[in-house]
Amino acid sequence: MRIALISDLHANLVALDAVLADIAARGADQVVCLGDVATLGPHPREVLDRLRALDGPAILGNRRGRLRARALPRHAAATPTCRWCASTTAR
């Protein structure tokens, strides 16, 4: 079984699609996501939807853990973006 590991997507749908195309071309049987999926980039909901469609395992990244704890990100300038991403992906 060939397993592809992905991480630090940060809501970048264009990059995720490129990586998934490469993974498909290489014939991976499963994709495992190592976290940091939907913060700081322009497409948090779309990235989450794409990952859900893969139906593979995922772990909680350190940035998402900080959002859940409502702590500030490492760089205060990223706070508004992180809050927007969290509100966009809330279900």
Secondary structure as the mmCIF struct_conf table of DSSP 4:
data_model
#
loop_
_struct_conf.conf_type_id
_struct_conf.id
_struct_conf.beg_label_comp_id
_struct_conf.beg_label_asym_id
_struct_conf.beg_label_seq_id
_struct_conf.end_label_comp_id
_struct_conf.end_label_asym_id
_struct_conf.end_label_seq_id
STRN STRN1 ILE A 3 ILE A 6
TURN_TY1_P TURN_TY1_P1 HIS A 10 ALA A 11
HELX_RH_AL_P HELX_RH_AL_P1 LEU A 13 ARG A 26
TURN_TY1_P TURN_TY1_P2 GLY A 27 GLY A 27
BEND BEND1 ASP A 29 ASP A 29
STRN STRN2 GLN A 30 CYS A 33
BEND BEND2 GLY A 35 GLY A 35
BEND BEND3 ALA A 38 PRO A 42
HELX_RH_AL_P HELX_RH_AL_P2 PRO A 44 LEU A 54
TURN_TY1_P TURN_TY1_P3 ASP A 55 ASP A 55
STRN STRN3 ALA A 58 ALA A 58
HELX_RH_AL_P HELX_RH_AL_P3 ASN A 62 ARG A 68
TURN_TY1_P TURN_TY1_P4 ALA A 69 ARG A 70
HELX_LH_PP_P HELX_LH_PP_P1 ALA A 71 PRO A 73
BEND BEND4 ARG A 74 HIS A 75
HELX_RH_3T_P HELX_RH_3T_P1 ALA A 76 ALA A 78
HELX_RH_AL_P HELX_RH_AL_P4 THR A 79 THR A 89
#
